[in-house]
Amino acid sequence: MVLTNCEENDAGKYVVELQNLRNTDRGLVGGKNASLGELLSLGLLVPRGFAVTVAAYESFIEFNKLDTKIQSILQGLNLESPSSLEEASKAIMALLEDAAYPPPVEQMIRSAYRNLVKTLGAQEPLVAVRSSATAEDSAEASFAGQQETYLCVHGIDAILQYIKKCYGSLFSPRAIAYREEKGYPHLDMRLSVGVMQMVQSRVSGVCFTLDPVTGKRDLIVIECCWGLGEMVVQGRVRPDRFVVEKASGRVLERHTASKPLMMVRAAVADGVQGIDAASADTLTREVPVPADLVEAPCLTDAQIQELLRTALTIEKHYGIPMDIEWAIDEEKNQLYVLQARPETVWSDRKAASRREVLVRGLGASPGRAHGKVRVLLDVQNISEFQPGEVLVTSMTTPDWVPAMRKAAAIVTDSGGMTAHAAIVSRELGLPCVVGTGKATEILRSGQIVTVDGTLGVILRGVHKAEEDTPPKAGISADAVASMVLPITATRVYMNLGEPEKMQDLRHLPFDGIGLMRVEFILASWVGHHPMYIIENKEEEMLVEKLAEGISMVAQAAYPRPVIVRFSDFKTNEYRSLKGGERYEILESNPMLGWRGVSRYVSAEYEAGFRLECRAMKQVRDEQGLKNVWAMLPFARTTWEVQRALDLMRSEGLQRASDFKVLLMAEVPSVVLLARDFAQLCDGFSIGSNDLTQLLLGADRDSPKLATLGYFDERDPAVKAAMRILIEEAHRANITVSICGQAPSVYPDLTEFLVRCGIDSVSVNPDAVISTRKQIASVEQKILLENARRALLEQHSTGR
């Protein structure tokens, strides 16, 4: 452990070289650093470096008398107030970053760095500064992921500053809140920091020594991307995926993804203009992947076999399935192991099994929540539902929304990833499991359960974990205001169901509302069938309610456009509204039945459609909100669209420069006759959910087909239809957008659409910022590709 000219004991107290560490040193240097030392002892290629010990952190706190200062700041903390947490966190981080190192600690860190420079034979090499908590990288970790890592740090002065930033990450708002909720004393936390050689990776990723989905121990699964591995670990790109049989080394599955972005050190990105995704704290950049590598596999067969051998060595040593982070150096093409820890995804699933899984289904909206079960088979009993309960029903429709808004989680017997329950749960930020088949039979009202929308299971009792929180639909206005967000040629619109949500979402960087569903207003604010309302001569009530909801959104979005889709209830959904059974027929397949434009132009519902038109006219004319446009759903034929336009015109809604009318492109006939439909509208909006099911003949609500992979908006047939529609629309000088779930879920499909020239993409609120960043990167990449192509053409012509 001799690192400096000081005595060995003093040196080993504060700084230890990684090669001298073993797993038994976790209490001294944390799990991450101890694991790296253990891997070095196996003869594996691991980045060289040193660990700044827990004792150094303790000495730093004591030397600056920070414990009393930190305790003082944390007194009177209001956990219910995000601003209170944020202010306390900032104050403590500032204390730590401004504090001085005890002279012996600083001396030993400087000396250790000089030794590292000599070992690597490089002039001030780039290093990674990684937090290593004493609870991290064990199968029972509770604090993993709460502390920071900084990449591509240069020079000893910067290293010293980033070590203090790692200390500060012990007091992030998330870490403070977690310890407060669990009752852990803040000042009992200890942190070690690793300083290690920065591998300049050409390819990097993760390797599991079992299949994390099925739990099969005879396989390894590799996921990888170009550049630094943070893009895979953080889920920023869809990685390449290889499944390899351990015994034979045979590659059973190869999935090569479209990888539009990669993370590199800043020097590599120098000269590339317009990149906004630079981190303020590290010397890294997100840049477009070179065009010839976007669709290319990251690994050769030889590299896959080398990874297999390395993974088996590590698993054999530890005796349990492992999660391994790795990188291949761009200069020498060598495989480095960056981290190895017990695999947790399948462990969590097995743990869930041990906790007694009551029901299984499709995880449709991630997160975990617990509460009392409320089984409701009929929407007429919705008044029985209490706030914070778990809603269990056969299938939701828009009239269930009032209960869904109050639910802790949602469970349904039927449905797939694009079912009503799934879509609304993701918008509301609620854990949701669909397609269980028999939840309403197995679960009982009053029973306490935990719904895990990530794993797709319902557990008996209460099971909490650090990550067991529902997904968030958005982020704070202050956080958005502090971001530097790119301007894109492709507009980014937002989907919206509930008008009340608009006030919470208005700060997001969207260019308009690409889909506002009036079904939510009809179900939650009105609750009665439109024809029943007409029969009872309460038409003005319906018009006022619709106008109120539309104007609430239009005012908040002004002057950005708000595209209001006229009602698209199916007959079974209309029947569930009060009085609906008197006006609705029974259909064996409502998805393909009397819905959309066909309803508006029929004598049985024309009067109801006219009320929707009057509400829109009232918002536009009486309130002056000319940013409200209209969209007709589920159009099948040109004659019905023409008839609907005539009805709209008779109610004072005439297509004009300030009033656009769009058509949903959900039925294949709209694609096949796009040129004809284009004469009747100002733009198309692709409804990817219905278009996919009708093109592939795959029921979007079928759990079986969903698990078998049949319902996929990225299918070549669906993509071909989208490309045709965009091309035909542009020939007719009208626009194309997409408002289905696909672009919110599949970034690679978004890139495909941008390359096809789509005019706008409308996504769920939680995907607005990430989609804007991704589109900016794709557009930047297209510009670079065009520039390179122009240069090549110049050279080839001799100019």
C-alpha positions in Angstrom: 0.0 0.0 0.0 3.0 2.3 -0.2 1.8 5.3 -2.2 3.8 8.2 -0.9 7.0 9.0 1.0 4.9 9.1 4.2 4.8 6.1 6.5 2.9 3.1 5.1 0.2 3.2 7.8 -0.6 6.9 7.2 -0.7 6.3 3.4 -3.0 3.3 3.7 -5.3 5.2 6.0 -6.2 7.8 3.4 -5.3 6.4 0.0 -4.9 2.9 -1.3 -4.0 1.7 -4.8 -6.8 -0.4 -6.5 -4.4 -3.3 -7.0 -4.0 -3.7 -3.3 -7.7 -4.0 -2.5 -10.0 -7.0 -2.2 -13.7 -7.5 -1.6 -13.0 -7.6 2.2 -12.0 -3.9 2.0 -15.6 -2.7 1.3 -15.9 -1.0 4.6 -12.7 1.0 3.9 -13.2 1.9 0.2 -16.8 1.0 -0.7 -18.1 -1.7 -2.9 -17.1 -0.3 -6.3 -13.4 0.2 -5.4 -13.2 -3.1 -3.6 -14.6 -4.9 -6.5 -12.1 -3.4 -8.9 -9.3 -4.6 -6.7 -10.8 -8.1 -6.7 -11.0 -8.1 -10.5 -7.4 -7.0 -10.8 -6.4 -10.0 -8.6 -8.0 -12.3 -11.2 -5.6 -11.0 -13.9 -8.3 -9.1 -15.8 -7.5 -5.8 -17.5 -9.0 -3.1 -15.2 -8.3 0.6 -15.2 -5.4 1.5 -12.9 -6.0 4.0 -10.1 -6.4 4.5 -6.4 -9.1 4.9 -3.8 -9.5 7.8 -1.4 -10.8 6.0 1.7 -13.7 6.5 4.0 -11.1 7.7 6.6 -10.2 10.5 4.3 -13.8 11.6 4.1 -14.1 11.5 7.9 -10.9 13.5 8.4 -12.2 16.1 5.9 -15.5 16.5 7.8 -13.7 16.7 11.2 -11.0 19.1 10.0 -13.6 21.6 8.7 -16.0 21.0 11.6 -18.8 20.4 9.0 -20.9 17.9 11.1 -22.5 20.6 13.2 -22.9 22.9 10.2 -24.7 20.2 8.2 -26.9 19.3 11.1 -27.9 22.9 11.5 -28.9 23.2 7.9 -31.0 20.0 8.0 -32.9 21.1 11.1 -36.5 22.0 10.3 -36.3 20.4 6.9 -39.7 20.2 5.1 -39.8 16.9 3.2 -43.1 18.0 1.5 -41.4 21.0 0.0 -39.1 20.3 -3.0 -37.7 23.9 -2.7 -36.8 23.2 1.0 -34.9 20.1 0.0 -33.2 21.8 -2.9 -32.1 24.8 -0.7 -30.7 22.5 2.0 -28.8 20.4 -0.6 -27.3 23.4 -2.3 -26.1 24.9 1.0 -24.5 21.6 2.2 -22.8 21.1 -1.2 -21.4 24.6 -1.2 -20.0 24.0 2.3 -18.3 20.8 1.2 -16.9 22.2 -2.1 -15.5 25.3 -0.4 -13.9 23.4 2.5 -10.1 22.7 2.6 -8.6 19.3 2.7 -6.6 18.3 5.8 -2.9 18.7 4.7 -2.1 15.0 5.1 -5.1 13.9 3.0 -4.3 16.4 0.1 -0.7 15.4 0.2 -1.4 11.7 -0.2 -3.9 12.3 -3.0 -1.4 14.4 -4.9 1.3 11.8 -4.3 -1.0 8.9 -5.4 -1.8 10.8 -8.6 1.9 11.3 -9.4 2.4 7.6 -9.0 -0.6 6.9 -11.4 1.0 9.2 -14.0 4.2 7.3 -13.8 2.4 3.9 -14.0 0.5 5.0 -17.1 3.4 6.7 -18.7 1.2 9.6 -19.8 1.3 13.3 -19.1 -1.6 14.1 -16.9 -4.0 11.4 -18.2 -7.7 11.8 -18.2 -9.3 10.0 -15.2 -12.7 9.1 -14.0 -13.7 10.2 -10.5 -16.2 7.7 -9.1 -18.1 7.7 -5.8 -18.0 4.4 -4.0 -20.5 4.1 -1.2 -20.0 1.5 1.5 -23.5 0.1 0.7 -23.1 0.0 -3.1 -22.5 -3.0 -5.4 -23.9 -5.6 -3.0 -27.0 -7.5 -3.7 -28.7 -5.8 -0.8 -27.7 -2.3 -1.8 -30.1 0.5 -0.7 -28.0 3.6 -1.7 -26.7 2.5 -5.1 -26.9 5.2 -7.8 -27.4 8.1 -5.4 -23.8 9.3 -5.7 -22.0 10.9 -8.6 -19.4 9.9 -11.2 -17.4 12.4 -13.2 -15.7 11.4 -16.5 -12.7 12.7 -18.4 -11.3 14.8 -15.5 -7.9 16.4 -16.2 -5.2 17.4 -13.8 -4.8 17.0 -10.0 -6.5 20.3 -9.1 -9.6 19.3 -11.0 -9.4 15.8 -9.3 -9.4 17.4 -5.9 -12.4 19.5 -6.7 -14.4 16.6 -8.1 -13.6 14.4 -5.1 -15.4 17.1 -3.1 -18.3 17.1 -5.5 -18.6 13.4 -4.9 -18.7 14.1 -1.2 -21.5 16.6 -1.9 -23.5 14.0 -3.7 -24.1 12.4 -0.4 -26.4 15.3 0.2 -28.4 15.6 -3.0 -32.1 16.3 -2.5 -32.9 12.7 -3.4 -30.3 11.2 -0.9 -31.5 13.6 1.9 -35.1 12.7 1.3 -34.4 9.0 1.2 -32.5 9.0 4.5 -35.2 11.1 6.2 -37.9 8.7 5.0 -35.9 5.7 6.2 -34.7 7.2 9.5 -31.0 6.9 8.6 -28.8 9.5 10.4 -27.3 11.8 7.7 -23.9 12.1 9.4 -23.5 8.3 9.7 -23.0 8.1 5.9 -19.5 7.6 4.7 -18.1 7.8 1.2 -14.9 6.6 -0.6 -13.9 8.0 -4.0 -12.1 6.1 -6.8 -9.7 7.9 -9.1 -8.9 5.7 -12.1 -7.6 5.7 -15.6 -10.2 6.9 -18.1 -10.6 4.2 -20.8 -11.2 6.0 -24.2 -13.7 3.5 -25.4 -14.7 2.8 -28.9 -17.4 0.4 -27.8 -18.8 -0.1 -24.3 -21.7 -1.7 -22.5 -22.9 -4.2 -20.0 -22.9 -8.0 -19.8 -25.2 -10.1 -17.7 -24.2 -13.7 -16.9 -27.8 -14.8 -17.0 -30.8 -13.6 -19.1 -32.2 -10.8 -16.9 -35.7 -11.3 -18.5 -36.1 -15.1 -18.2 -33.5 -15.8 -15.5 -31.8 -18.6 -17.7 -28.4 -19.3 -16.2 -27.0 -21.0 -19.4 -26.9 -17.7 -21.3 -25.1 -14.4 -21.2 -26.6 -11.2 -22.5 -24.5 -8.4 -23.9 -25.8 -4.8 -24.5 -23.5 -2.2 -26.1 -23.2 1.1 -27.9 -20.5 3.3 -29.5 -18.5 5.5 -27.2 -18.7 5.8 -23.5 -21.0 3.3 -21.7 -23.1 5.9 -19.8 -25.5 6.0 -22.8 -26.4 2.3 -22.2 -26.3 2.5 -18.4 -28.6 5.5 -18.4 -30.9 4.2 -21.1 -30.1 7.1 -23.4 -29.9 4.9 -26.6 -31.3 1.6 -27.6 -28.3 -0.7 -27.6 -27.2 -3.6 -29.7 -28.1 -6.9 -28.0 -26.4 -10.3 -28.2 -27.5 -13.5 -26.5 -24.8 -16.1 -26.2 -24.9 -19.7 -25.0 -22.3 -20.3 -22.3 -21.5 -23.9 -23.1 -21.0 -23.6 -26.8 -20.3 -19.9 -27.3 -22.9 -19.9 -30.0 -24.6 -16.5 -30.6 -28.3 -17.3 -30.4 -29.7 -13.8 -30.9 -28.3 -10.7 -32.6 -30.2 -7.4 -32.4 -28.5 -4.5 -34.1 -30.2 -1.2 -33.1 -30.1 2.2 -34.7 -27.7 4.2 -32.4 -28.0 7.9 -33.4 -26.0 9.3 -30.4 -22.8 8.5 -28.5 -21.0 10.0 -25.6 -17.3 10.9 -26.1 -14.7 13.0 -24.4 -14.9 16.7 -25.2 -11.8 16.7 -27.3 -13.3 14.3 -29.8 -16.3 16.6 -30.2 -14.2 19.8 -30.8 -15.2 21.5 -34.0 -18.7 20.0 -33.9 -21.1 22.9 -33.6 -24.6 23.0 -32.2 -24.2 20.3 -29.6 -26.2 21.3 -26.6 -26.0 18.1 -24.5 -22.6 18.9 -22.9 -22.5 18.2 -19.2 -21.5 21.2 -17.1 -19.5 19.0 -14.7 -17.5 16.7 -16.9 -15.5 16.9 -20.1 -17.9 14.8 -22.2 -20.3 15.5 -25.0 -23.1 13.7 -26.8 -22.5 13.7 -30.5 -24.1 12.1 -33.5 -22.7 8.7 -34.4 -21.0 8.6 -37.9 -23.5 7.7 -40.5 -21.7 4.4 -41.4 -21.9 3.2 -37.8 -25.5 4.1 -36.9 -26.9 0.8 -38.1 -23.6 -1.2 -37.8 -23.1 -3.9 -35.0 -20.7 -2.7 -32.3 -19.0 -6.0 -31.7 -17.2 -8.6 -33.9 -17.7 -12.3 -33.2 -14.1 -12.4 -31.8 -15.0 -9.6 -29.3 -18.2 -11.4 -28.3 -16.2 -14.6 -27.5 -13.7 -12.6 -25.5 -16.5 -11.0 -23.5 -17.9 -14.5 -22.9 -14.6 -15.8 -21.5 -14.2 -12.8 -19.3 -17.8 -12.9 -18.0 -17.5 -16.6 -17.1 -14.2 -16.0 -15.3 -15.9 -13.3 -13.1 -19.0 -15.4 -12.5 -17.0 -18.4 -11.5 -15.0 -16.3 -9.0 -18.0 -14.8 -7.3 -20.2 -17.8 -7.6 -23.4 -15.8 -8.5 -24.8 -14.2 -11.6 -23.1 -10.9 -12.3 -23.8 -7.5 -14.0 -20.6 -6.4 -15.7 -19.7 -3.0 -17.2 -17.0 -3.1 -19.8 -15.3 -1.1 -22.6 -13.1 -1.7 -25.6 -10.2 0.8 -25.9 -10.2 2.7 -29.2 -6.4 2.7 -29.4 -5.3 -0.8 -28.6 -8.7 -2.6 -29.0 -8.3 -4.1 -25.5 -11.2 -5.2 -23.3 -11.4 -3.5 -20.0 -13.7 -4.5 -17.1 -15.0 -1.3 -15.5 -17.2 -2.8 -12.8 -18.8 -6.1 -11.7 -21.6 -6.4 -9.2 -24.3 -9.0 -8.3 -27.0 -9.0 -10.9 -30.2 -7.4 -9.5 -32.9 -7.4 -12.2 -33.6 -11.2 -12.1 -32.8 -11.2 -8.4 -35.6 -8.6 -7.9 -37.9 -10.9 -9.9 -37.0 -13.9 -7.8 -37.5 -11.8 -4.7 -40.9 -10.8 -6.0 -41.7 -14.4 -6.4 -40.6 -15.1 -2.8 -42.8 -12.3 -1.7 -45.8 -14.2 -3.1 -46.9 -12.9 -6.4 -50.7 -12.9 -6.5 -51.2 -12.0 -10.2 -48.9 -11.4 -13.2 -49.5 -9.4 -16.3 -47.8 -6.8 -18.6 -46.0 -4.0 -17.0 -47.7 -1.1 -18.8 -46.5 1.9 -16.7 -43.4 1.7 -14.5 -43.1 2.3 -10.8 -44.4 0.7 -7.7 -47.2 1.6 -5.3 -49.2 -0.1 -2.6 -52.7 0.3 -1.3 -56.1 -1.4 -0.6 -57.6 -3.2 -3.5 -60.9 -2.0 -4.9 -62.4 -4.4 -7.4 -65.0 -2.7 -9.6 -66.6 -4.6 -12.4 -69.1 -1.8 -13.4 -68.4 1.9 -13.9 -71.7 2.6 -12.3 -70.1 1.7 -8.9 -67.3 4.2 -9.4 -68.5 6.2 -6.4 -67.3 3.4 -4.1 -63.7 4.1 -5.1 -61.6 5.9 -2.4 -58.4 8.0 -3.0 -55.2 6.0 -2.7 -56.8 2.6 -3.5 -55.7 0.2 -6.2 -58.2 0.1 -9.0 -58.8 -3.4 -10.2 -61.2 -3.9 -13.1 -61.6 -5.9 -16.3 -60.7 -3.0 -18.6 -60.9 0.8 -18.3 -62.6 3.2 -20.6 -62.6 7.0 -20.5 -65.4 7.1 -18.1 -63.1 5.4 -15.5 -60.8 8.5 -15.5 -62.3 10.1 -12.4 -61.3 7.0 -10.4 -58.0 6.6 -12.1 -57.0 10.1 -11.1 -57.4 9.1 -7.4 -55.8 5.7 -7.7 -52.5 4.6 -6.3 -52.1 2.1 -9.1 -54.3 0.4 -11.8 -54.7 -3.3 -12.6 -56.8 -4.8 -15.5 -57.8 -8.2 -16.7 -57.5 -7.3 -20.4 -55.5 -5.0 -22.6 -52.0 -4.5 -24.0 -49.4 -1.8 -24.0 -51.6 0.6 -26.0 -54.8 -0.1 -24.1 -56.7 2.8 -22.5 -55.5 1.9 -19.0 -51.8 1.8 -20.2 -52.0 5.1 -22.0 -53.8 7.0 -19.2 -51.6 5.5 -16.5 -48.4 6.7 -18.2 -50.0 10.2 -18.6 -51.0 10.3 -15.0 -47.7 8.8 -13.7 -49.3 5.7 -12.1 -48.0 2.2 -11.9 -50.1 -0.1 -14.1 -50.3 -3.8 -14.9 -52.6 -4.9 -17.7 -53.5 -8.2 -19.3 -53.6 -10.2 -16.1 -56.5 -12.3 -17.3 -57.9 -12.9 -13.8 -57.1 -10.1 -11.4 -60.7 -9.3 -10.7 -61.2 -13.0 -9.7 -58.1 -13.4 -7.6 -57.9 -10.0 -5.8 -60.4 -9.0 -3.1 -61.5 -5.5 -2.1 -59.8 -4.4 1.0 -56.8 -6.6 0.5 -53.4 -4.8 0.8 -51.2 -5.3 -2.3 -48.2 -3.8 -4.0 -48.4 -3.1 -7.7 -45.1 -3.2 -9.6 -45.6 -1.7 -13.0 -42.0 -2.4 -14.0 -42.0 -6.1 -13.4 -45.7 -6.6 -14.2 -46.6 -8.2 -10.9 -49.0 -7.7 -8.0 -47.6 -8.7 -4.6 -49.3 -9.6 -1.4 -48.8 -6.9 1.3 -46.6 -3.8 1.3 -43.1 -3.9 -0.3 -41.2 -0.7 -0.4 -37.8 -0.1 -1.9 -35.7 3.0 -2.7 -36.8 3.0 -6.3 -40.4 2.1 -5.6 -41.9 5.4 -6.7 -44.4 6.1 -9.5 -43.1 7.6 -12.8 -43.2 11.4 -13.0 -45.1 13.0 -15.9 -42.9 16.1 -15.9 -40.2 18.1 -14.1 -40.2 21.4 -12.4 -40.5 24.7 -14.1 -37.3 25.9 -12.5 -35.4 22.8 -13.8 -36.7 23.4 -17.3 -35.8 27.1 -17.1 -32.3 26.2 -16.3 -31.8 24.0 -19.3 -30.3 25.1 -22.6 -32.6 23.3 -25.0 -32.1 23.1 -28.8 -34.2 24.6 -31.5 -35.4 22.0 -34.0 -36.8 22.2 -37.5 -39.1 19.3 -36.6 -41.7 20.6 -34.2 -42.2 18.8 -30.9 -45.8 18.7 -29.9 -47.4 17.3 -26.7 -50.3 14.9 -26.2 -52.8 15.8 -23.5 -55.9 14.2 -22.1 -56.8 16.0 -18.9 -57.2 19.8 -19.2 -56.4 20.3 -15.5 -52.9 18.9 -16.2 -52.0 21.8 -18.5 -51.1 24.2 -15.7 -48.5 21.7 -14.4 -47.1 21.1 -17.9 -47.2 24.5 -19.5 -43.5 25.2 -18.7 -42.4 22.2 -20.8 -40.7 23.1 -24.1 -43.4 22.0 -26.6 -44.4 23.8 -29.8 -48.1 23.0 -29.4 -50.6 20.4 -28.4 -50.6 17.8 -31.1 -53.4 15.8 -29.6 -56.1 17.0 -27.2 -58.6 14.3 -26.5 -62.1 15.5 -25.6 -63.1 12.1 -24.4 -61.6 13.0 -21.0 -63.9 16.0 -20.7 -67.0 14.0 -21.8 -66.2 11.2 -19.3 -65.0 13.2 -16.3 -66.8 16.6 -16.6 -70.0 15.6 -18.3 -70.5 11.9 -17.6 -73.7 11.7 -19.7 -74.2 10.4 -23.2 -74.5 13.4 -25.6 -77.8 12.1 -27.1 -79.2 11.7 -23.6 -78.3 15.3 -22.9 -80.0 16.4 -26.0 -83.1 14.4 -25.1 -83.2 16.2 -21.7 -82.7 19.6 -23.4 -79.4 20.3 -21.6 -77.3 21.0 -24.8 -75.9 24.2 -23.4 -74.4 22.3 -20.4 -72.4 20.0 -22.8 -71.3 22.9 -25.0 -70.1 24.9 -21.9 -68.2 22.0 -20.4 -66.5 21.2 -23.7 -65.6 24.8 -24.3 -64.3 25.2 -20.7 -62.0 22.3 -21.1 -60.7 23.3 -24.5 -60.2 26.9 -23.5 -58.3 25.9 -20.4 -55.7 24.3 -22.6 -55.7 26.8 -25.4 -55.2 29.8 -23.0 -52.2 28.1 -21.4 -50.7 27.1 -24.7 -51.4 30.4 -26.6 -50.3 31.3 -29.2 -49.1 27.7 -29.9 -51.6 25.6 -31.7 -53.9 23.2 -29.9 -55.2 20.4 -32.1 -58.5 19.2 -30.6 -59.5 15.7 -31.7 -63.3 15.3 -31.9 -64.6 12.5 -29.7 -63.5 9.0 -30.6 -65.3 6.8 -28.1 -66.2 3.4 -29.3 -69.8 2.0 -28.8 -68.9 0.1 -25.6 -67.4 3.3 -24.2 -70.4 5.4 -25.1 -72.7 2.8 -23.5 -71.0 3.2 -20.2 -71.9 6.9 -20.0 -75.2 7.7 -18.3 -78.1 7.0 -20.6 -75.7 5.4 -23.2 -77.4 2.0 -23.3 -80.4 3.7 -24.9 -78.4 4.9 -27.9 -75.6 2.4 -28.5 -75.7 -0.8 -30.4 -73.9 -3.9 -29.1 -70.9 -4.7 -31.3 -68.6 -7.8 -31.1 -65.6 -5.7 -32.2 -66.1 -2.0 -31.2 -62.5 -1.2 -32.3 -63.6 -1.6 -35.9 -67.2 -0.5 -35.4 -69.2 2.7 -35.2 -66.6 5.2 -34.3 -64.8 8.3 -35.5 -66.1 10.1 -38.6 -68.7 7.4 -39.4 -70.5 8.4 -36.2 -70.5 12.1 -37.0 -72.1 11.7 -40.3 -74.8 9.2 -39.2 -78.3 10.4 -38.5 -78.2 8.8 -35.0 -75.3 10.9 -33.8 -75.1 14.0 -36.1 -76.8 16.2 -33.4 -74.1 15.2 -30.9 -71.3 16.0 -33.3 -72.8 19.4 -33.9 -72.6 20.2 -30.2 -68.8 19.5 -30.3 -68.5 21.8 -33.2 -70.4 24.6 -31.4 -68.1 24.2 -28.4 -65.1 24.7 -30.6 -66.6 27.6 -32.4 -67.4 29.3 -29.0 -63.8 28.9 -27.9 -62.5 30.4 -31.2 -65.0 33.2 -31.7 -66.3 34.2 -28.4 -63.0 33.8 -26.5 -60.7 34.7 -29.4 -58.6 31.6 -29.1 -57.8 31.2 -32.7 -55.0 28.7 -31.9 -57.6 26.0 -31.6 -57.6 23.6 -34.6 -59.7 20.5 -35.3 -58.8 16.9 -36.0 -61.1 14.1 -37.4 -60.4 10.6 -36.1 -60.6 7.2 -37.7 -61.4 8.4 -41.2 -62.1 5.6 -43.6 -63.4 7.2 -46.8 -63.2 10.5 -48.6 -66.9 10.8 -48.9 -67.5 10.6 -45.1 -64.7 13.2 -44.5 -66.4 15.5 -47.1 -69.7 15.1 -45.3 -68.1 15.9 -41.9 -66.5 19.0 -43.3 -69.9 20.1 -44.6 -71.4 19.6 -41.1 -68.6 21.6 -39.6 -69.1 24.4 -42.1 -72.8 24.6 -41.3 -71.8 25.2 -37.7 -69.4 28.0 -38.6 -66.2 26.0 -38.7 -64.7 26.6 -42.2 -61.1 25.6 -43.1 -59.0 28.8 -43.4 -55.5 30.1 -42.9 -56.2 30.4 -39.1 -58.3 27.3 -38.8 -56.6 24.0 -39.8 -58.4 20.7 -40.1 -56.3 17.5 -39.8 -57.1 13.9 -40.4 -56.0 11.0 -38.2 -54.2 8.5 -40.4 -55.1 5.3 -38.7 -56.9 3.3 -41.4 -54.7 1.9 -44.3 -57.1 3.4 -46.8 -55.8 6.9 -45.8 -52.3 5.8 -46.7 -53.3 4.1 -50.0 -55.4 7.1 -51.1 -53.3 9.8 -49.4 -53.4 12.0 -52.5 -57.2 12.1 -52.4 -57.5 12.6 -48.7 -54.9 15.4 -48.8 -57.4 17.5 -50.9 -59.8 17.5 -47.9 -57.4 18.5 -45.0 -54.5 20.7 -44.0 -52.5 17.8 -42.6 -52.3 14.2 -41.4 -51.6 12.9 -37.9 -50.4 9.3 -37.8 -52.2 7.3 -35.1 -49.6 4.6 -34.8 -51.6 2.4 -32.5 -54.5 1.8 -34.8 -52.5 2.0 -38.0 -50.2 -0.8 -36.7 -53.0 -3.1 -35.6 -54.9 -2.7 -38.9 -51.8 -3.1 -41.1 -50.5 -6.2 -39.2 -53.9 -7.7 -38.2 -52.7 -7.6 -34.6 -55.1 -6.6 -31.9 -53.5 -3.8 -29.9 -55.3 -4.9 -26.7 -54.2 -8.6 -27.0 -51.7 -9.4 -24.1 -50.8 -12.6 -26.0 -49.8 -10.9 -29.2 -48.0 -8.2 -27.3 -45.8 -10.8 -25.4 -45.1 -12.6 -28.7 -43.9 -9.4 -30.4 -46.6 -9.1 -33.1 -47.7 -5.6 -32.2 -44.7 -3.5 -33.1 -45.0 0.1 -34.5 -41.4 -0.4 -35.9 -42.5 -3.3 -38.2 -41.2 -2.7 -41.8 -44.7 -2.6 -43.1 -45.8 0.1 -40.7 -42.6 2.2 -41.4 -43.2 1.8 -45.1 -46.8 3.1 -44.7 -45.6 6.1 -42.7 -42.9 6.9 -45.4 -45.5 6.8 -48.1 -47.9 9.0 -46.2 -45.2 11.6 -45.6 -44.1 11.7 -49.2 -47.7 12.0 -50.6 -48.6 14.7 -48.0 -45.6 16.8 -49.0 -46.4 16.4 -52.7 -49.8 17.9 -51.8 -48.1 20.7 -49.7 -49.7 19.6 -46.4 -48.1 18.6 -43.1 -47.7 15.3 -41.3 -47.4 14.6 -37.6 -47.6 11.5 -35.4 -49.5 11.4 -32.1 -49.6 7.7 -31.2 -47.6 6.2 -28.4 -44.7 5.0 -30.6 -42.4 8.1 -30.6 -42.8 8.4 -26.8 -41.5 4.8 -26.5 -39.1 4.2 -29.4 -36.4 6.8 -30.1 -35.2 4.9 -33.1 -38.7 5.3 -34.8 -38.5 9.0 -34.1 -35.2 9.2 -36.0 -36.7 7.2 -38.9 -39.6 9.7 -39.1 -37.3 12.8 -38.9 -35.2 11.3 -41.7 -38.4 10.8 -43.7 -39.1 14.5 -43.3 -42.0 14.4 -40.8 -43.1 18.0 -39.9 -43.8 17.4 -36.2 -43.9 14.7 -33.5 -46.4 14.7 -30.7 -45.3 12.8 -27.5 -46.4 12.3 -23.9 -45.4 15.0 -21.5 -42.6 12.9 -19.9 -40.9 12.5 -23.3 -41.0 16.1 -24.5 -37.5 17.1 -23.4 -35.8 13.9 -24.4 -37.5 13.9 -27.8 -36.5 17.5 -28.5 -32.9 16.6 -27.7 -32.9 13.5 -29.8 -34.5 15.3 -32.8 -31.8 18.0 -32.5 -29.1 15.4 -32.6 -30.7 13.6 -35.6 -31.0 16.9 -37.5 -27.4 17.8 -36.6 -26.3 14.4 -37.9 -28.2 14.9 -41.2 -26.5 18.3 -41.7 -23.1 16.8 -41.1 -23.9 13.9 -43.5 -25.0 16.3 -46.1 -21.9 18.4 -45.6 -19.6 15.4 -46.0 -21.5 14.3 -49.1 -21.1 17.7 -50.6 -17.4 17.7 -49.9 -17.1 14.2 -51.5 -19.0 15.4 -54.6 -16.7 18.4 -54.9 -13.6 16.2 -54.7 -15.0 13.7 -57.2 -15.7 16.5 -59.7 -12.3 18.1 -59.2 -13.8 21.4 -58.0 
